[in-house]
């Protein structure tokens, strides 16, 4: 069963989603506010999103931050349907 960790920090104005416990080898900047953490074989391990409070479009992940407590860590389990 796969685990996804979601961390929200109002103080840092950030949202981090981690898809794997695999070690992070390097990172890649997609934009000034979105950084991918990658494994040695370039698998996406996590996504770091900054300045999420400025993201006004509800279709973007910024809308998700309003659904979670201001300082939190959530663990989701993915169960095959």
FENNORHU-V94120 format. One record per helix or strand of 2 or more residues. SS is the DSSP state (h for helix, s for strand). FROM is the first residue (numbers start at 1). TO is the last residue. If there is no record, write none. Layout:
ss = (SS:SS)
from = (FROM:FROM)
to = (TO:TO)
This chain:
ss = (s:s:s:s:s:h:h:s)
from = (2:14:26:34:44:52:62:71)
to = (9:18:31:38:50:54:65:78)
